[in-house]
Amino acid sequence: MSRYSRIVLASRPAGAPTPDNFRLEEAELPQPQDGQIAAHTLWLSLDPYMRGRMDAAASYADPVGIGDTMEGGAVGVVTDSKSDRFAAGDIVVGRIGWASHGILNADEVRKVDPDIAPISTALGILGMPGHTAWVGLNDILQAKSGETIVVSAATGAVGSLVGQLAKRKGMRVIGVAGGAEKCAYAVENLGYDLCLDHRAPDLPGRLATATPDGVDCYYENVGGATLEAVLPQMNTFGRMAICGMIAWYSGQGIEDAMRLPKMWRAILVKRLRVQGFIIFDHNDRFKPFVEEVAPLVANGTIHYRESVIEGLKNAPAAFLDLLKGGNFGKQLVKVSDT
Amino acid sequence: MSRYSRIVLASRPAGAPTPDNFRLEEAELPQPQDGQIAAHTLWLSLDPYMRGRMDAAASYADPVGIGDTMEGGAVGVVTDSKSDRFAAGDIVVGRIGWASHGILNADEVRKVDPDIAPISTALGILGMPGHTAWVGLNDILQAKSGETIVVSAATGAVGSLVGQLAKRKGMRVIGVAGGAEKCAYAVENLGYDLCLDHRAPDLPGRLATATPDGVDCYYENVGGATLEAVLPQMNTFGRMAICGMIAWYSGQGIEDAMRLPKMWRAILVKRLRVQGFIIFDHNDRFKPFVEEVAPLVANGTIHYRESVIEGLKNAPAAFLDLLKGGNFGKQLVKVSDT
């Protein structure tokens, strides 16, 4: 047995999480059993969905227990293998959690090819967020050439790929992001036709001006004021793919949100389709996603941006910042160099 | 030119409509032009969607203008034809409106075969409401054998067919209706497994008990308290077809309705699909609907119930009653015997 570091859920947040909800501690790492591997973490992914795991409320996955390691995807190096599918030294991606080391079931782990792109991309543009972007755009929204799409959290790990893929489809692509710097990046680097700063005044008016032919597809990552601005612009037979709702994850703003009948009436009158999705239901679509997108990342056609913080102990602060939109691109924690 | 009677929209309602919003008057009937027919009305249909036409707000169809004839479908007899598709004496269904006579474009009129079923069914079980039931169940909900469906307004013109078709599919079928008499009829005559009275206490508790395996499909006609009771019961990958929301048409209860984030979270976490539809987008599905359902109506397998009021002048009172759930089955006005 060896010692390893991990961050556990110390307490459940009441509203917005604080550093006190997390605790860094050491623990004993067990040996891998048959069919398992041991790995040490190089990169930890931080993602908005983790906020949901901190609450006790029923969701699509069980909550993290008090005192349990915070869940999360990570890229690591295999240090010991009791599976014939992996050998020591392999680079893998799996659900190690917020920890320096972990024991994983081999059938829940995927090998990472470092020759395609930097291995950190297995947590971002070529991993779960990229897969989410691709499935939401193609399978849920069924987006088509010539249509207008609005992408909220336009420069985030998911949104940044949605926007680029939508542009490649021949859509009119409008982003919404927080701050002038992100908006400039969306237009200049990601190819958005326009990107609107949701922190500037009169988002509804600016969005209406930006979508003279209305909105056919809305890629929903945020809820809140962005959704309120998009709704009146939705066209007949429009689609909304609900991927996340970060503005409402910690309960803020819920009491100011619209009442349901306004949405219900819009769905009826405009014959909208509103659909939620969770990426782990779509594992069968990982292969076509990666076959399309990996070459475009490898040859530099598709852009991505990472926001890196060093050291596992800094993960909570980086995560709290992410929930406030403080990251710029895919948020990663560099846990170890080798 | 000849005189005819019609009911016009006298004023727009503020909240629930009143008799003062309508006015019975006489007018001159013009001659039909080429491609048109003249008809006199036998049966007028009253439907909840008509409430929407009374408001000035933008909807899927233009509002009825102040002083214009209230819109509506009707069965009539052709009295004069300038179309080679129809002859005097033909029974037709078309949008005559709340009027004793009308001029219709022949290409917007359908012939009714009185040998299949009573001609009034062309406004109900074999007309727009039946078509709506069939499309909502098959195309929008994509309902499957073995699933559980909840049907609101379970004994109404639409719901009564949804329930019967769902039962024929091999679904567990739970109705929600107003009052013990309607609920008894739903179970005894329409074949619902259970029907819950939304006027009795604790609808959420009774609905939860009635759906131990949750709800896969919700056929939404009402909104309001029924929707609130259904939402917690929705299963993962559940579908909601929004066909109507009569509880909210006149603005009552909107300020007590849930806030949107509660619904948004349910759609995301449970991966729901919520879709609105309007039947006139689905004309290509009328033929398969009628081919399936007409023989079942003709041989008595599918049941329907009509609520008939005599005389065009009584249409407003019957319509106001319909909005409060006072009808029992398809609401018709018998305008003329021959």
Interface residues (C-beta under 8 A of the other chain):
Chain A: A58 S59 Y60 G223 L227 T236 I242 C243 G244 M245 W248 G253 I254 E255 A257 M258 R259 L260 P261 K262 M263 W264 R265 I267 L268 V269 K270 R271 L272 R273 V274 Q275 G276 F277 I278 D281
Chain B: A58 S59 Y60 G223 L227 T236 I242 C243 G244 M245 W248 G253 I254 E255 A257 M258 R259 L260 P261 K262 M263 W264 R265 I267 L268 V269 K270 R271 L272 R273 V274 Q275 G276 F277 I278 D281
